[in-house]
Amino acid sequence: MDVTGDGFQARLPFLLEDILYAHFVSIDLELSGIPGPQISRGRVDGVGSSGKPTLQERYTDIKYAVERYQVLQLGLTCVLEDKESGNYILKPYNFFLNPVPDHRLHVERIFAYQSGAVGFLLSHRFRMEAPFLEGVSYFSREEETLSKQRREDKLVFTDIEIDPKDLETLNFVKNVTDDIENWFATRGPRDTFFNVTTPESHESQISDHGLNKFQRALVHQIVRKIPGLTAITRTNFIQVIDYDEKRETSHQAQKNKYFKRDLQKQIGLRWPIEAMAGGDLTDLDHSQFLAYVDGRQEVVAEHLEDLKTGLQDKRTVLVGHNVFMDLMYFYKCFFGTLPDKVEDFQRVIHELFPLVIDTKYLATHNRENPAMANSSLEQLDVDLAKLPFDKVPAIELHRDHSNYFRATPAHEAGYDSYQTAKVLIRLSAKLERAGTYVDVPITEPPPVNGSAPPLETVAGTSAIISSDDDYFTPEEEGVPLNANQQATEPRGSDSSSGGVSLIEPLTLQENVDPADSGFIEVKRARKTRKPKSNQNPEPRKFANTAMFDSLLDLPNDMDRAGNRTPTPEPEPQFVMMPPFDSHFWEVYGNKLRVNGTVEGVCNLLGE
């Protein structure tokens, strides 16, 4: 789903809800520049004799680039895990980022474009004007603090020191002061204001060219020193009027209100990032969403407050592919200046996101030489999509996020985050079944949602991925089902049950050979689901286009439902990815692949 700057406010409450219920969120970035080739470093300490940089040196190189270049596009894919149906429902979002902040907030950005990066983006049909015309605004935490500080500084007036030799300025100050004092001393009952126009004329009339910025500042300085008067800046002149404390207090309160409104809007895309990191959402005013959500306003406001509370108690599992550099840009974009030491970077990222997963590390963990592995995101996605349907979890693309149902825009951030989510789901399930997270490979897979029957063992099968040629175990290299078989016999359901759900999201089935079937829509049979326990989340009020559209999904024959005799069905067995509290993620979690360095891995736990 493409979200523009104009449509962001309307989409934000739905996005926050998706983050709250997400099993994990995958990210991807497109950048205006990346680190260039580095000069070979000599080693004097005996470490890194191969000429490879250390992790700290690589971090320093990237940090230099992060300070120069800009995040142009962000992809977020929220993944919902439905254990009752054995599905993973994917909701990809694609955002351009507007690098130009609101000038009223007193923050400037200086950034560069790298010719190589621009050429790469253009070769993939990236619209370079889109961030400026369609981008969503954002402020980092650091920029927000800077904006507030500069506003406070503007409320403290510092007198301009005039050089005694600057006769023109001294003459201007004297003439304006005399004119204001004379008016104040001789004015009648109807003389309620005095307009200061130009150096040549200080009568109550508007000049064609008016005062310049320096002259306006001098006039305000003059008036501040005259008790009982205040000055108001007009289009091209300064108006002097009587000071009224009540009016001035009301005027300042209105200015503060406008500043807060503009600041909240400028924070923009950082709101969902704060939601992912358990950040402070107190200043997110729900009133700005009421125009976009159907239903009673008090109900919407209450639900949004519940969302904010729930998000502050949750930390999102963050996923990326080859994500070390992306995390550095991500932190600078939404949080602030990167620390100088990589150890401090590891610490702050772990505080924000206690579990970060790098799919490139998953794909290369068991390789003797990870740099030689063909672990590109595109290749992993293609290879894993060929796995037999009953060996990997079912993945569905939500009907409201169907941009990528047929389109495959490589190096679009939203699409790459979508690919990353699919790779994690399939690859983690495959690795767990193969037992690659234990020291000795197991011969039988662990139970999946109950006591699943063991896989047939194959002599000579290795649980460790040792090369691109033997990426799949022999049992996974069987002939996949054709498109018709998979469409009529959905996994986890009885093919004789029939029926097609009209409210379930679109399904993108990729576990067949693309040459045989291309992209197909699998129509899943409706399953009998057990009642949800009290531990499950509250009903999602933004799951439909309007809050109360879910009422339309109720059956028409509810009055007769009580007369039916339920028919027990066997508990379906599903292939799911390893739960995040399992030992599996102690092996694979919080480790980022950094090829080309001495260490090869960045461990966010600092071990």
Backbone torsions as a table, in degrees:
resi	resn	phi	psi	omega
1	MET	NA	122.4	175.9
2	ASP	-83.3	127.9	179.1
3	VAL	-119.1	120.8	-178.9
4	THR	-96.7	171.8	177.8
5	GLY	-60.9	-38.4	-179.5
6	ASP	-68.4	-31.8	-176.1
7	GLY	-99.1	2.6	-173.6
8	PHE	-66.4	-44.3	-177.7
9	GLN	-59.6	-39.1	179.9
10	ALA	-68.1	-30.5	-176.3
11	ARG	-88.8	-21.0	-171.6
12	LEU	-56.0	-47.7	-179.4
13	PRO	-61.7	-34.3	176.9
14	PHE	-67.9	-39.4	178.7
15	LEU	-65.4	-41.8	177.8
16	LEU	-61.4	-38.9	178.9
17	GLU	-67.0	-40.5	177.7
18	ASP	-62.0	-38.7	179.0
19	ILE	-66.7	-40.9	-179.2
20	LEU	-59.4	-42.1	-175.6
21	TYR	-95.7	3.7	-176.7
22	ALA	-72.2	137.3	171.4
23	HIS	-69.5	-40.3	170.2
24	PHE	-158.5	167.4	177.9
25	VAL	-128.1	127.2	176.5
26	SER	-101.3	148.1	-176.5
27	ILE	-129.1	159.4	170.2
28	ASP	-155.9	150.5	-177.7
29	LEU	-127.5	148.5	166.3
30	GLU	-117.0	137.1	-165.4
31	LEU	-124.4	156.4	176.5
32	SER	-83.5	-7.1	178.2
33	GLY	-175.5	155.6	179.2
34	ILE	-134.7	167.5	178.2
35	PRO	-59.3	137.5	178.6
36	GLY	-87.5	-178.4	177.9
37	PRO	-58.4	136.1	-177.6
38	GLN	-100.9	149.0	176.9
39	ILE	-70.7	138.1	-179.9
40	SER	-59.7	134.2	-175.8
41	ARG	-100.6	139.2	172.8
42	GLY	-85.5	150.1	-178.6
43	ARG	-112.0	130.1	179.2
44	VAL	-112.4	-9.6	-177.3
45	ASP	-102.1	5.7	179.2
46	GLY	83.1	-6.2	-179.5
47	VAL	-96.1	136.4	177.3
48	GLY	75.0	41.5	-179.5
49	SER	-63.6	-17.6	179.1
50	SER	-73.3	-7.7	-178.1
51	GLY	92.2	-2.4	178.6
52	LYS	-73.0	143.8	174.6
53	PRO	-73.6	156.2	172.5
54	THR	-77.1	169.0	178.0
55	LEU	-61.0	-38.9	178.3
56	GLN	-63.4	-41.5	179.6
57	GLU	-66.7	-41.1	176.7
58	ARG	-63.2	-42.1	178.3
59	TYR	-59.8	-42.8	179.9
60	THR	-63.7	-41.4	178.2
61	ASP	-61.5	-45.9	-179.2
62	ILE	-67.4	-39.2	-179.9
63	LYS	-58.2	-39.4	177.3
64	TYR	-61.3	-41.9	178.3
65	ALA	-68.7	-39.9	-179.5
66	VAL	-59.3	-36.0	-179.0
67	GLU	-73.1	-14.8	-177.6
68	ARG	-103.0	-37.2	-169.4
69	TYR	-103.0	173.6	-168.1
70	GLN	-125.0	142.9	169.5
71	VAL	-77.9	119.6	-177.8
72	LEU	-96.8	-27.9	-175.8
73	GLN	-149.8	140.3	179.1
74	LEU	-125.3	133.2	173.5
75	GLY	-112.8	132.8	175.1
76	LEU	-127.7	129.7	172.6
77	THR	-121.1	114.9	176.9
78	CYS	-87.8	126.9	-176.0
79	VAL	-112.0	119.9	178.5
80	LEU	-101.1	131.0	179.8
81	GLU	-101.5	117.9	178.6
82	ASP	-106.0	95.9	-176.6
83	LYS	-70.8	-24.9	-178.6
84	GLU	-70.5	-35.8	-179.6
85	SER	-104.1	-6.8	179.9
86	GLY	72.8	28.5	-176.6
87	ASN	-115.0	154.3	167.4
88	TYR	-114.6	120.4	-176.4
89	ILE	-103.2	122.3	-173.7
90	LEU	-104.5	134.2	178.7
91	LYS	-126.8	89.0	-179.3
92	PRO	-81.8	138.9	174.9
93	TYR	-120.2	145.0	178.4
94	ASN	-129.7	124.0	-177.9
95	PHE	-126.2	132.5	160.1
96	PHE	-83.2	146.4	178.9
97	LEU	-107.2	126.4	179.1
98	ASN	-82.9	114.8	-176.5
99	PRO	-79.6	-4.7	-175.3
100	VAL	-100.0	109.2	-179.4
101	PRO	-78.2	163.0	176.4
102	ASP	-61.4	123.9	-175.1
103	HIS	-65.1	-21.8	-179.4
104	ARG	-71.9	-10.0	-177.6
105	LEU	-97.6	2.0	168.0
106	HIS	65.8	31.2	176.9
107	VAL	-124.9	129.2	177.2
108	GLU	-112.1	147.5	175.2
109	ARG	-118.5	139.2	174.3
110	ILE	-120.2	122.1	-177.7
111	PHE	-146.4	164.1	-174.5
112	ALA	-125.7	165.0	172.3
113	TYR	-118.9	136.7	177.8
114	GLN	-97.4	129.2	-174.1
115	SER	-59.3	-40.8	180.0
116	GLY	-64.2	-40.7	179.5
117	ALA	-66.7	-40.6	178.8
118	VAL	-64.0	-43.7	177.9
119	GLY	-60.6	-40.4	178.2
120	PHE	-63.3	-46.1	-179.2
121	LEU	-64.0	-42.6	179.7
122	LEU	-64.1	-33.7	179.1
123	SER	-67.6	-17.9	176.0
124	HIS	-108.1	25.3	172.9
125	ARG	62.7	31.0	175.1
126	PHE	-74.0	130.2	-179.4
127	ARG	-87.6	106.3	-173.0
128	MET	-67.2	-22.7	179.1
129	GLU	-82.6	-15.4	-172.8
130	ALA	-61.3	-40.6	178.4
131	PRO	-57.5	-35.3	-178.0
132	PHE	-79.8	-34.8	-175.4
133	LEU	-93.4	-31.9	-174.8
134	GLU	-122.0	-0.7	-172.0
135	GLY	-69.5	153.4	175.8
136	VAL	-88.8	135.6	179.3
137	SER	-70.6	161.7	177.5
138	TYR	-162.9	152.6	169.3
139	PHE	-131.2	137.8	169.8
140	SER	-75.5	167.0	175.0
141	ARG	-57.4	-40.6	-179.0
142	GLU	-65.2	-42.2	179.4
143	GLU	-67.4	-37.1	176.8
144	GLU	-61.2	-46.0	178.4
145	THR	-61.6	-41.6	179.5
146	LEU	-63.7	-41.3	179.5
147	SER	-62.4	-44.7	179.0
148	LYS	-63.6	-40.6	-179.4
149	GLN	-65.3	-41.6	-179.6
150	ARG	-69.1	-31.1	175.2
151	ARG	-66.7	-42.5	176.9
152	GLU	-62.6	-38.1	179.0
153	ASP	-63.3	-33.8	-179.7
154	LYS	-70.1	-21.1	178.7
155	LEU	-81.9	-10.3	176.8
156	VAL	-103.0	115.3	-174.2
157	PHE	-91.3	133.3	176.5
158	THR	-116.3	127.7	-177.8
159	ASP	-66.5	144.3	176.3
160	ILE	-81.6	127.5	177.1
161	GLU	-86.5	126.7	-175.9
162	ILE	-102.9	130.2	177.5
163	ASP	-65.0	127.9	179.3
164	PRO	-57.5	-20.8	179.6
165	LYS	-87.0	-8.3	-179.4
166	ASP	-84.9	82.6	-173.7
167	LEU	-67.6	-34.1	-178.7
168	GLU	-64.6	-44.8	179.4
169	THR	-67.3	-42.0	178.8
170	LEU	-61.5	-38.9	179.0
171	ASN	-67.1	-38.7	177.2
172	PHE	-61.9	-46.3	-179.6
173	VAL	-61.7	-42.5	-179.4
174	LYS	-64.2	-43.9	-178.2
175	ASN	-66.2	-43.4	179.9
176	VAL	-65.3	-43.6	179.9
177	THR	-60.8	-45.3	179.6
178	ASP	-62.3	-42.4	-178.3
179	ASP	-64.5	-42.5	-179.3
180	ILE	-67.4	-44.2	-179.4
181	GLU	-64.8	-40.1	177.7
182	ASN	-63.9	-43.6	178.1
183	TRP	-61.9	-43.9	-177.3
184	PHE	-64.9	-33.6	-176.5
185	ALA	-81.6	-28.6	-172.1
186	THR	-114.4	3.8	-173.4
187	ARG	-69.0	153.2	176.7
188	GLY	-94.8	-177.6	-178.3
189	PRO	-60.3	-29.3	-177.4
190	ARG	-93.1	-4.5	179.8
191	ASP	-84.3	85.0	-174.0
192	THR	-96.6	-4.9	179.8
193	PHE	-153.6	163.2	175.5
194	PHE	-141.2	128.2	-177.6
195	ASN	-99.5	125.6	174.3
196	VAL	-97.2	117.9	-172.3
197	THR	-107.3	-76.1	-174.9
198	THR	-130.2	166.8	176.3
199	PRO	-59.4	-28.1	-176.9
200	GLU	-83.6	-22.9	-173.7
201	SER	-146.9	130.9	179.3
202	HIS	-124.6	32.2	177.6
203	GLU	-86.8	172.5	-176.8
204	SER	-80.0	69.1	178.3
205	GLN	-155.4	160.6	-175.6
206	ILE	-98.0	127.2	178.5
207	SER	-80.0	160.6	-179.8
208	ASP	-68.1	-37.5	-175.3
209	HIS	-108.1	-20.3	171.8
210	GLY	71.3	-168.5	-178.0
211	LEU	-90.7	147.6	173.9
212	ASN	-86.3	176.9	-174.2
213	LYS	-62.0	-41.0	179.6
214	PHE	-64.9	-41.4	179.6
215	GLN	-67.1	-37.5	177.8
216	ARG	-63.4	-41.5	178.3
217	ALA	-62.4	-38.8	178.3
218	LEU	-64.8	-39.6	179.7
219	VAL	-64.0	-45.0	177.5
220	HIS	-60.1	-39.4	178.6
221	GLN	-63.9	-39.6	178.8
222	ILE	-64.4	-47.1	-175.3
223	VAL	-66.9	-34.7	179.2
224	ARG	-59.4	-25.6	-177.4
225	LYS	-89.8	-0.6	179.2
226	ILE	-107.4	111.4	-177.9
227	PRO	-61.3	143.0	175.6
228	GLY	86.1	0.7	-179.1
229	LEU	-125.3	157.0	172.8
230	THR	-143.3	162.3	-176.2
231	ALA	-122.0	142.2	178.5
232	ILE	-123.1	130.4	178.2
233	THR	-80.4	125.0	174.0
234	ARG	-105.5	-168.8	-173.6
235	THR	-57.9	-51.9	-179.7
236	ASN	-139.6	26.7	175.7
237	PHE	-156.1	172.2	178.2
238	ILE	-114.0	129.7	178.4
239	GLN	-105.1	127.9	-180.0
240	VAL	-101.4	126.9	-179.3
241	ILE	-136.8	173.0	176.4
242	ASP	-68.5	145.8	178.2
243	TYR	-79.4	129.5	177.3
244	ASP	-128.2	113.0	-173.2
245	GLU	-61.6	-42.1	-179.5
246	LYS	-63.5	-43.8	179.5
247	ARG	-65.1	-41.3	-179.0
248	GLU	-66.1	-38.7	178.2
249	THR	-64.4	-43.8	178.9
250	SER	-64.5	-40.2	-179.7
251	HIS	-64.9	-40.1	179.7
252	GLN	-68.9	-37.9	177.5
253	ALA	-63.1	-38.8	178.1
254	GLN	-66.0	-40.2	178.6
255	LYS	-65.0	-39.2	178.1
256	ASN	-64.6	-37.6	179.0
257	LYS	-64.0	-44.9	180.0
258	TYR	-65.1	-39.2	179.8
259	PHE	-63.8	-44.6	179.6
260	LYS	-62.6	-40.7	178.5
261	ARG	-63.1	-46.4	-179.4
262	ASP	-65.2	-36.3	-179.6
263	LEU	-68.2	-42.9	178.1
264	GLN	-61.2	-40.6	178.9
265	LYS	-66.6	-39.5	-179.4
266	GLN	-69.0	-33.8	177.1
267	ILE	-57.6	-40.6	167.1
268	GLY	44.8	-109.8	-171.4
269	LEU	-68.4	-13.4	177.8
270	ARG	-73.1	-20.5	179.3
271	TRP	-57.7	-50.4	177.3
272	PRO	-65.8	-29.6	177.0
273	ILE	-67.9	-41.3	175.2
274	GLU	-61.4	-38.9	178.6
275	ALA	-61.7	-38.7	179.6
276	MET	-68.3	-32.1	-175.4
277	ALA	-96.0	7.2	-177.7
278	GLY	68.2	30.0	-176.6
279	GLY	-78.4	-178.7	-176.5
280	ASP	-81.8	117.0	178.5
281	LEU	-109.6	16.0	-175.0
282	THR	-58.6	-41.3	-175.4
283	ASP	-80.8	-0.2	177.1
284	LEU	-76.2	104.9	-173.8
285	ASP	-81.7	119.7	-177.2
286	HIS	-70.0	-17.9	-176.6
287	SER	-62.6	-25.2	-178.3
288	GLN	-74.6	-11.2	-180.0
289	PHE	-97.4	-14.1	-170.1
290	LEU	-62.4	-30.2	-179.1
291	ALA	-71.3	-15.7	-173.7
292	TYR	-103.8	-8.6	-173.8
293	VAL	-119.6	128.1	177.5
294	ASP	-72.0	154.4	177.7
295	GLY	113.9	173.9	-179.0
296	ARG	-66.9	138.4	-173.8
297	GLN	-63.7	-39.0	-178.2
298	GLU	-66.8	-31.6	177.9
299	VAL	-69.7	-43.6	179.7
300	VAL	-62.8	-45.2	-179.6
301	ALA	-61.1	-42.8	-179.7
302	GLU	-64.2	-42.1	-179.2
303	HIS	-66.1	-38.6	178.6
304	LEU	-65.5	-36.9	176.3
305	GLU	-65.4	-38.2	176.0
306	ASP	-63.6	-39.1	176.8
307	LEU	-60.0	-46.9	-178.9
308	LYS	-60.8	-41.9	179.2
309	THR	-64.7	-45.4	-179.7
310	GLY	-63.6	-37.4	-178.2
311	LEU	-69.3	-33.2	-179.5
312	GLN	-70.6	-18.2	179.2
313	ASP	-96.5	5.3	-175.7
314	LYS	-127.5	144.0	171.8
315	ARG	-117.1	126.1	-177.0
316	THR	-73.9	138.5	169.2
317	VAL	-75.0	119.7	-173.9
318	LEU	-102.2	132.7	-174.5
319	VAL	-128.9	141.0	174.6
320	GLY	-153.6	169.6	177.4
321	HIS	-112.9	124.4	-175.4
322	ASN	51.0	55.1	-158.9
323	VAL	-92.1	0.0	-176.8
324	PHE	-57.4	-53.0	-179.0
325	MET	-68.9	-39.8	178.3
326	ASP	-59.0	-39.3	179.6
327	LEU	-63.8	-34.1	178.6
328	MET	-67.5	-45.3	176.3
329	TYR	-64.9	-40.6	-179.5
330	PHE	-60.1	-44.7	-179.8
331	TYR	-65.0	-46.2	-179.6
332	LYS	-62.7	-38.0	-176.0
333	CYS	-68.9	-41.0	-170.6
334	PHE	-112.8	-12.1	-177.8
335	PHE	-121.0	-53.0	178.0
336	GLY	158.9	-163.4	-176.4
337	THR	-63.2	135.7	179.2
338	LEU	-70.1	142.7	173.4
339	PRO	-65.8	161.1	-177.8
340	ASP	-75.7	-31.2	-175.3
341	LYS	-102.5	139.6	-179.3
342	VAL	-64.3	-30.6	177.6
343	GLU	-62.9	-38.6	177.9
344	ASP	-69.6	-34.9	175.7
345	PHE	-63.6	-43.5	177.8
346	GLN	-58.7	-41.5	-177.5
347	ARG	-66.8	-46.9	-176.2
348	VAL	-69.2	-35.7	177.1
349	ILE	-65.6	-41.6	-179.8
350	HIS	-67.1	-32.6	176.3
351	GLU	-67.5	-37.4	179.5
352	LEU	-75.9	-43.3	-175.7
353	PHE	-132.0	95.0	-175.9
354	PRO	-59.6	-23.9	176.3
355	LEU	-130.7	114.9	175.6
356	VAL	-118.9	135.2	-177.1
357	ILE	-122.9	130.0	177.4
358	ASP	-108.7	112.1	-177.7
359	THR	-65.9	-24.6	176.0
360	LYS	-67.5	-36.0	176.4
361	TYR	-66.2	-41.1	177.3
362	LEU	-57.6	-42.2	-174.2
363	ALA	-75.2	-17.4	-174.8
364	THR	-121.5	6.8	-174.2
365	HIS	-57.9	-40.5	-175.1
366	ASN	-97.9	14.7	179.1
367	ARG	-89.4	135.3	177.1
368	GLU	-64.4	-36.8	176.6
369	ASN	-127.9	89.8	-175.0
370	PRO	-57.7	-30.7	-177.6
371	ALA	-66.3	-22.4	-178.6
372	MET	-88.1	-7.4	-178.1
373	ALA	-75.2	143.0	174.4
374	ASN	-84.2	84.9	-172.3
375	SER	-116.6	29.9	176.5
376	SER	-66.2	151.2	-177.8
377	LEU	-59.5	-44.8	-177.6
378	GLU	-62.0	-43.8	-177.3
379	GLN	-68.4	-39.2	177.6
380	LEU	-62.2	-42.8	-179.2
381	ASP	-62.5	-43.0	179.5
382	VAL	-64.7	-46.6	-177.0
383	ASP	-64.7	-44.9	-176.9
384	LEU	-70.0	-27.2	177.8
385	ALA	-68.1	-15.9	-179.5
386	LYS	-86.6	-8.5	-179.2
387	LEU	-62.4	145.9	178.1
388	PRO	-56.5	148.5	-171.2
389	PHE	-60.2	-33.4	-176.0
390	ASP	-90.0	7.8	-179.8
391	LYS	-106.0	-8.0	-177.2
392	VAL	-135.8	159.7	178.7
393	PRO	-64.8	155.4	176.5
394	ALA	-82.0	135.3	-177.6
395	ILE	-121.2	131.3	178.9
396	GLU	-123.3	141.4	174.2
397	LEU	-97.4	119.9	-174.3
398	HIS	-60.0	143.5	-174.4
399	ARG	-61.5	-28.1	179.3
400	ASP	-84.6	-1.8	-177.9
401	HIS	-128.8	49.2	-169.1
402	SER	-94.1	16.6	179.2
403	ASN	-54.3	-37.9	-172.8
404	TYR	-100.8	20.4	177.4
405	PHE	-65.1	-37.4	176.2
406	ARG	-123.9	-35.5	-178.1
407	ALA	-73.1	143.2	178.4
408	THR	-130.5	68.9	-176.3
409	PRO	-78.4	85.7	-179.3
410	ALA	-56.7	142.3	179.8
411	HIS	66.4	20.9	158.6
412	GLU	-92.2	130.5	-169.9
413	ALA	-58.2	-41.8	179.5
414	GLY	-61.8	-42.4	-179.4
415	TYR	-68.9	-40.9	179.2
416	ASP	-65.5	-35.9	176.1
417	SER	-67.3	-34.0	176.6
418	TYR	-65.5	-44.5	176.2
419	GLN	-61.6	-41.3	-179.6
420	THR	-60.7	-41.1	178.8
421	ALA	-63.2	-44.3	179.5
422	LYS	-63.0	-42.1	-179.6
423	VAL	-62.7	-43.4	-179.4
424	LEU	-62.5	-45.5	-177.7
425	ILE	-60.4	-49.0	-174.9
426	ARG	-75.0	-43.6	-175.6
427	LEU	-69.4	-39.7	179.5
428	SER	-65.4	-40.4	178.1
429	ALA	-64.7	-41.6	179.1
430	LYS	-63.4	-45.7	-178.6
431	LEU	-66.1	-37.4	179.0
432	GLU	-65.7	-43.3	179.6
433	ARG	-64.4	-32.9	179.7
434	ALA	-80.6	-13.0	178.0
435	GLY	75.8	27.0	-176.6
436	THR	-77.8	-1.4	179.5
437	TYR	-97.2	5.0	176.2
438	VAL	-115.6	161.5	-176.8
439	ASP	-64.3	-40.1	179.5
440	VAL	-112.4	122.1	-179.3
441	PRO	-56.0	137.4	179.0
442	ILE	-86.6	154.9	-178.7
443	THR	-93.7	-17.8	177.7
444	GLU	-127.5	140.2	-178.6
445	PRO	-70.8	154.4	175.5
446	PRO	-68.5	158.2	178.5
447	PRO	-59.6	147.1	177.8
448	VAL	-121.4	110.8	-178.7
449	ASN	53.7	43.1	-179.0
450	GLY	126.0	-158.4	-176.6
451	SER	-97.1	79.7	178.2
452	ALA	-72.3	146.7	179.1
453	PRO	-65.9	146.5	-179.2
454	PRO	-68.5	153.9	175.2
455	LEU	-74.0	154.4	175.0
456	GLU	-69.6	131.0	179.6
457	THR	-81.1	144.6	-179.1
458	VAL	-121.5	126.7	-178.5
459	ALA	-60.5	135.0	177.1
460	GLY	82.7	1.0	-179.4
461	THR	-73.5	130.1	178.0
462	SER	-102.5	139.1	179.2
463	ALA	-86.1	-3.7	-177.5
464	ILE	-105.7	131.8	177.3
465	ILE	-76.5	114.2	-173.2
466	SER	-108.4	-17.9	178.1
467	SER	-161.1	168.5	179.6
468	ASP	-66.8	-28.7	-177.6
469	ASP	-71.8	-35.8	-178.9
470	ASP	-106.2	37.5	179.4
471	TYR	-60.3	-35.8	-179.5
472	PHE	-102.4	139.0	174.1
473	THR	-70.9	158.1	-176.6
474	PRO	-55.7	-36.0	-178.2
475	GLU	-67.9	-17.0	-179.0
476	GLU	-96.9	0.3	-177.8
477	GLU	-100.5	16.3	177.1
478	GLY	-69.3	169.8	179.8
479	VAL	-70.9	122.1	-179.1
480	PRO	-70.6	157.4	175.1
481	LEU	-62.8	150.3	177.4
482	ASN	-80.2	173.6	-173.9
483	ALA	-60.8	-40.6	-177.1
484	ASN	-66.9	-40.5	179.6
485	GLN	-63.1	-42.3	-177.7
486	GLN	-71.4	-32.3	-178.7
487	ALA	-72.7	-32.0	-176.1
488	THR	-95.4	-13.3	179.3
489	GLU	-127.2	73.9	-179.4
490	PRO	-64.9	146.8	-177.1
491	ARG	-66.9	146.2	175.4
492	GLY	78.0	11.2	-179.8
493	SER	-143.9	158.9	179.5
494	ASP	-84.4	126.6	-177.4
495	SER	-64.5	-18.4	-179.4
496	SER	-86.0	-7.1	-176.2
497	SER	-70.8	-31.3	176.7
498	GLY	67.4	-176.9	175.7
499	GLY	89.3	141.7	178.3
500	VAL	-127.1	128.0	179.8
501	SER	-74.2	131.5	178.4
502	LEU	-89.6	-9.4	-176.4
503	ILE	-112.9	-5.0	178.0
504	GLU	-76.6	152.6	-178.1
505	PRO	-69.6	164.9	175.1
506	LEU	-61.3	150.1	179.8
507	THR	-119.5	128.5	175.6
508	LEU	-104.4	109.2	-176.5
509	GLN	-98.9	121.7	-176.2
510	GLU	-122.0	0.8	-175.9
511	ASN	-83.4	41.2	173.0
512	VAL	-135.9	165.5	179.5
513	ASP	-67.7	119.7	-179.8
514	PRO	-57.0	-28.1	179.9
515	ALA	-69.4	-25.6	-178.6
516	ASP	-86.3	-36.6	-169.4
517	SER	-128.7	-20.1	-173.5
518	GLY	65.3	-148.2	179.5
519	PHE	-97.0	130.9	-179.7
520	ILE	-129.7	156.5	174.9
521	GLU	-100.0	122.3	179.6
522	VAL	-93.7	123.3	178.9
523	LYS	-93.3	111.8	-174.5
524	ARG	-86.8	141.5	174.4
525	ALA	-73.0	142.3	177.3
526	ARG	-67.0	137.2	-179.1
527	LYS	-108.6	154.2	172.8
528	THR	-80.1	123.7	-176.0
529	ARG	-111.7	143.7	177.5
530	LYS	-73.0	151.0	176.9
531	PRO	-59.2	142.1	-179.7
532	LYS	-74.4	143.9	178.8
533	SER	-78.7	171.4	-179.9
534	ASN	-70.4	-11.8	-179.5
535	GLN	-81.5	-13.0	-179.6
536	ASN	-73.4	156.8	-179.2
537	PRO	-62.8	161.7	176.1
538	GLU	-64.9	155.7	178.2
539	PRO	-54.4	140.9	-175.9
540	ARG	-83.9	119.9	-173.7
541	LYS	-88.5	-10.6	176.9
542	PHE	-111.5	16.8	-177.9
543	ALA	-69.9	-26.8	177.6
544	ASN	-106.0	172.7	179.6
545	THR	-58.4	-41.7	174.7
546	ALA	-119.0	154.8	-173.1
547	MET	-58.3	-37.3	-171.4
548	PHE	-102.8	11.4	176.7
549	ASP	-65.7	-22.8	-178.5
550	SER	-63.7	-21.1	177.0
551	LEU	-63.0	-24.6	-179.5
552	LEU	-71.5	-16.9	-177.3
553	ASP	-84.7	-4.1	-179.3
554	LEU	-71.1	145.9	179.9
555	PRO	-67.5	152.3	-178.8
556	ASN	-75.6	-18.5	-175.1
557	ASP	-109.3	42.7	-178.9
558	MET	-62.6	-31.0	-177.6
559	ASP	-65.0	-26.7	-178.0
560	ARG	-97.2	1.3	-174.1
561	ALA	-65.0	-32.0	-176.3
562	GLY	-70.3	-17.1	-177.5
563	ASN	-88.7	-3.8	-176.5
564	ARG	-87.6	148.8	176.6
565	THR	-99.4	113.9	-177.2
566	PRO	-64.3	140.6	178.5
567	THR	-101.8	117.1	-178.1
568	PRO	-65.0	140.8	177.8
569	GLU	-121.0	148.6	177.8
570	PRO	-65.3	144.7	178.6
571	GLU	-64.2	120.7	-179.0
572	PRO	-70.7	150.1	177.1
573	GLN	-105.1	131.3	-176.9
574	PHE	-125.6	150.0	171.0
575	VAL	-90.0	122.0	-179.6
576	MET	-125.4	159.5	175.5
577	MET	-74.2	158.5	-176.9
578	PRO	-60.9	137.3	176.2
579	PRO	-63.3	150.8	-172.2
580	PHE	-72.5	-9.8	175.8
581	ASP	-97.0	11.3	-179.0
582	SER	-87.1	164.6	178.4
583	HIS	-62.2	-25.7	-178.6
584	PHE	-50.8	-44.7	-174.5
585	TRP	-81.0	-12.1	170.0
586	GLU	-68.1	-27.0	177.8
587	VAL	-85.4	-43.3	-171.2
588	TYR	-102.1	-17.2	-175.3
589	GLY	-83.2	152.9	174.5
590	ASN	60.4	26.5	174.7
591	LYS	-124.2	123.5	-176.2
592	LEU	-111.4	128.7	179.0
593	ARG	-73.8	128.1	176.0
594	VAL	-130.5	80.6	-178.9
595	ASN	-63.7	151.8	177.4
596	GLY	85.6	4.5	176.5
597	THR	-111.9	164.8	179.5
598	VAL	-61.0	-44.7	-177.0
599	GLU	-76.9	-37.1	179.4
600	GLY	79.8	-16.9	-176.5
601	VAL	-142.5	141.8	170.1
602	CYS	-108.2	112.0	-180.0
603	ASN	-93.1	113.2	-176.6
604	LEU	-68.4	-16.4	176.1
605	LEU	-83.2	-4.3	177.2
606	GLY	74.2	15.3	-177.5
607	GLU	-85.6	NA	NA
